């Protein structure tokens, strides 16, 4: 079976995918996707009306040309089928809105993800080329260990079933990385000085509800200095942790992993949040349907909240109230000073 396919490197595949897409998208467009969504919101008098076309639908099928290296290969075209893409779809939608709605963010995000990646990502989303933008993320940002793939006749099937934080959040390189140093009071400690670096922000729910905002309290606990018993073998000293700081300065946006939180602990979600002495504002969230094992997303444009769900026919709608029967998977905050 494998002999029927021309095996290309991911770099070659990606270049072929992007170049062929740009060649096929020479149709003159008056507005980008972001401009279309914004215009639809601002010109919409009916609050329950959905966006006029499907946006970033679940899954996808892409046919790529094998190229000159495939002269002796059959078939000359290889179809790629995508399954369970909801583990990246919601975040891709939020990322697009954040980058298009904040002028300096594409340059900042490009430092971590690569300028070329950001440019291609925005171009493909602007041009409504949703399957290609998913392929861009899979080939450029994800490792092969993060998804399953299998060959069926003339098609490669890629299955992204899993956890959205594994498939998206952890692939943002070091953009959200934080560092915290610690020093043990015991001079004989085998590892007296330690440095802890964490690439994502996982905040734990409180054991009992604090008198103030539980999310801000959990964030403060994540960043604040603390003293605990040293856990090194044979050491009875105290380990003093410094204030946690961002490794590369305050990132343009942060994703808070909320999967451990229960709904009763989230009666209030703060619009503003202080992270390591920097002010952030709520921009979006991802939601999880436990029965369907399916992710969706919510985000705001011009003060209007929208719900995106790639599985639905009307998959981008104005949000008048919180979606029912959905669990909160993450909260996305942007650096407030740049809004």
Secondary structure by P-SEA (a helix, b strand, c coil): cccccccccaaaaaaaaaaaaaaaacccccccaaaaaaaaaaaccccccccccccccccbbbbbbbccccccccccbbbbbbccccccaaaaaaaaaaaaaccaaaaaaaacccaaaaaaaaaaaaacaaaaaaaaaaacccccccbbbbbcccbbbbbccccccccccccccccbbbbbbbbbccccccccbbbbbbcbbbbbcccccccccaaaaaaaaaccccccccccccccbbbbbccccccccccccccccccccccccccccccccccccbbbbbccbbbbbccccbbbbccccccbbbbbbccccccbbbbccccccccccbbbbcccccc
